[in-house]
């Protein structure tokens, strides 16, 4: 495994992050395909065996049971200082108000079974709470030792830039990472958000690096529980299916020529674009093994150009 520093923080994270939306009680009615505690622990244990130390969850994933399963497994399998835990706040009552942030961090810490979170991420931009209120509250968590570093996720470039400016103007803690929607099928953040992150020295930890599996298999559809029930993925990708299938075909052709998997090509492209640690969700251990194997792949300039050639502008998804 390879490791990288997250922004200008002291967090050293693996070049792969385990997305923990796959863990949790399906009775929460968030997703029907999530894993129970034993299945989740098996995936987490395999990740640790691969050298992965970075785990991403959220307060609302499966009504908090994702955090619970992750915390239980890590406490059993490793020591707290060996892992970097990220969780999020926003899709809750009060969004990013001071009251909500202070309430939600306590719930997350309790469910995770830890005294601190390494990376606390705002899940979206809150248009109804003053930015000063949000950034001061987040800074308070850092000063209190409940959070080590701050991250943001899925917003417009100008919104992120304004939050950073407010933090610096007031001597508050700025963000060190951006968890944005970014893959070969969705590259809209290359216009503004990603250049702003580079200017700020903010690390990219994109979600959906494999476009919900559409960059990991030669056929667009798959007969799995997730493919049959994940309406969020359908809304993200199937509206531009015809155009995007040409890109998926390029990924398949590159994988065939290299003798590797399609997912490895898709991940190698992200690293070639300067991504620090893509977030990979997995319901089977072999998916993480496959992802780790992508670290050995270095795409040529010609391969990158071919993979990007068929991209067409897309409707913004994620920032809204």
N, C-alpha and C positions, 0 to 999 in steps of 0.2 A: 504494500500500500504506500501511496505517496501522501504527503501532508503539505498544507499551505496555511499561512497566517491569514486570518480573516480581517481584511481592512487594516487599520492601524491599531487593532486590539492585540491582546496577548493570547488570543484563542488560536491554537494550532489545530486545524481540523483536517480530517481525511478528505481526499479528493472526490470521495463519494459520500453522500449523506443519505441515511435511511429515512424515507418518508413514512411516517407512522399513521397516516390516514387508513392504512390497511389493517390496523389493529383496533379492536373494540367490539362491544356487544352489538350485534345486528338488531337486537330488540330496541335499540335507540332510534331506529328508523331513519338513520342517516344514510347508511349503505347496507345492502343485503349480503355483501361479499367479504365483510371484515372477519378477522381471525379471532378465535377465543384466546384466553390467557396462555394456554399450553402451546398453541400454534404460534402465537406471537413471540413467546419466549424462545422457541426454536429458531425463528428467523433472526431475532436479536442476537442470540448466541452465535449463530453462523456469521453474522456481520462482525461481531467482535473477533471471531477466529480469523476473518479476512483482514483484520487491522482497521476496520471502520470504527471511528470513535464519535461520529457526528450523527445525532438523531433529532428529527424535526417532528413535532406534534403541535396540537393546538387545544385551547380550552374547550372548544365546541366539537372536536372530532368525536363522534359517537357518544355525545352527551358527557364528555369527560372521561369515558372509559379507556380511550386511547392513552391518555396521560397515565391513568391508573395502571394499565397493563405494562406500559413502558417502564414506569418507576419500579414496579414489582420485579420485573425481569432484570433490570440493571442492578438493583440492590442484591439480587441473588447471584448474579453472574460476574460482577466486577466491582471495583471500588469507585466511589463517586469522582475522584480526581482524575480518573482515566478516560472519562467521557465528556463530551460537550452536548448538553441538552438545550434544544431550542423549543420554545413554545410561543403561542400567539395570543393576541387580544384584539377584539373588534366586534365579532358577530355575537354580541351579548348585549344585555340591557345597558343603555348608556354609552355604547360604543367606546370612544376614547376620552370620555370625561375623566376628570381626576378621581371622582368617586368610583367609576367603573374600573379604572386601571388598578386602583388600590384594592378593590374588592376581588377582582379577577386574579391578580397575582397570588393572593392568599389561597384561593381555590386551587390554582395550578400547583403551587408548592405542596399543598396538602395531598393532592392526588398523586403527584410525582414522588412524594415521600422524601423531599430534599429541602434544605434550607435556602437554596439559591438556584436560579436559572442562569445558565451561561449566556444565552442569547434570547432576549425578549423582543418579539417581532410584532409590530402593528400590522394586522392582517389586511387592512385597507386604509385609505385616506378617509377621515371623518370630516365631512363638509359642514357638520352642525355643531362641532365643538371648536372653540378658538384654538388655533394651533399652539399659542403660548401655553394654554392650560394643559394640553397634551404633553408637550415637550418638558414642561416643568415637572409634571407628575412622573414621567418616565425617568427624568434625571434624579428625582427623589428616590426611586427604587434602586438606582445605581449607588447613590450616596449611602443608602441604608444597608447595602450589601446583599440585597435580595436578587439583584441582577448584575451580571458582569459586563455585558455589552448589549447594544441595541441594534435591531434590524428593522427593515420595512419590507412591505410586499405589495406588488400589484397596484400601481398608481401612475398617474401621468408625471412626466418629467418635471414640469413646473411645480407640481405639488410637492414632490420630493425635495426639489431645490429650495423651495420656500421653508420647509421644515428644517433643513440643514442650516439655512441662514439664521433662522430664529434661534436655534440651539447655540450657534456660535456667538451671536450678538449678545446673548444673555449668560454666556459662560456655562451652558448646560451641555449634557452629553449628546454628541451627534451620532448618527447611524453609521455602522461599519459594514453593513451588508444589505443587499437587495434581493429579495426572493420574488423574482418576476416570472411571467409566463414567456418562455423562450425555448424554441426548438426549430428544427428545419421546416416545419409546417407553419410556424407562427414567429415572425421576425419583426413585428411592428415596433418593438422597443429599440431597434437599432437606429430609429430616427432621432430620438431625444433622450429617453431615459438612460440607455446604456452609455452614451457619450457623457452624460452628467455624472454617472457613477464613476466612470474612468477619471474624469476631472477631479472628483472628490476623493479618489482612492478607495472607493467602496467596492467590496467584493460581490460578485454575482453568484447566487446560489439558486438557480432557476428551478421552478417546479414544472412538472409534466415534460421532462426532457425527451420522452419517447412518445409524446402525443397520445397518451392513454393506450399504448400498444400499437398504434397505427404506423409507427416507425420501427416496429420490432418483428413484423411478420409480413410475408408477401401478399397475404389477402387482407383487405381492409377490415372485414368483419371476422369475429372469432366466436365460437360457440362456448363461451364461458359465462359464469354467473355475472361477472362485472360487465362484460360486453352487452349482455341482455338487459341489465338493469341500470347501468350508469348513464342517466339522462344528462348529467352535467357534461360528460365527455361528448355525447352526441351533439349538444348545443355548441360546444367549442369547435368541433371539427367537421361534422358531416355536412354542414352547409356549403363547404368549399371542396367537397369530396372529389369531384372530377379533376379539378386543377391539382389538388394535393396528391392524388394517386400517382401523378407523373413524378413527383418528388420521391414518394415512397419507392417507386420503381427504380429510381436512380440509386437510392440507398441499397436496395436489393442487389442491383448490378455491381455496386462497389463491394458489397459484402461477398458476393460470389467470386469476384476477381481476387479478393484478398484471402478467401477461405476463412472468414469469420462470420459472426452473426450480424444481422441488421442493427440490433440495439448497440452493438459495439461501435459501428460506424457512426450512428447518431450521437453517441456520447463523445466519441473522438472528435467529432465536428465541434461540439460545444467547448471542449478544452482548447481546440485550435482557435476558437473565437475569444479566448481569454477568461472563460468561466472558471471560478474557483472550485465549486463543489455542487454538481447537479444533484437534485433530490430524487432518488429512485425509490418508488414504492414497490414492495414485493410481497406476494402471497406464497411464494415458493423459494426455498434457499438457493436453488440453481439460478434463479434470476439475478441474485446478488453476485454469485460466482461469475456469471457471464459478464455482468457490468464491470467487475473488478478486472477482468481480462482486457477490457477496452483500454486500460492504462498503457498497454504495450503497443498500441496502434498510433502511428503518426501519419496523418493524411498529408498527401502532397498538395501543392498549390493547384495542380490540375484537377485532382479529385475534389477539392473544396469548391472550385469553380463549377464543376459539373453538378455537384450536389445542390448548389445554389441557383443554377441557371433557370430553372422553371418556376421560381417563386414569383407570385403575384401579390399585390397589396391586399390585405385582409381587413375586415371589420375589427375594430378594437375589442378584445376579449380579455377580461381580467381586471382592467383598471376601473371599470364602471361599477 
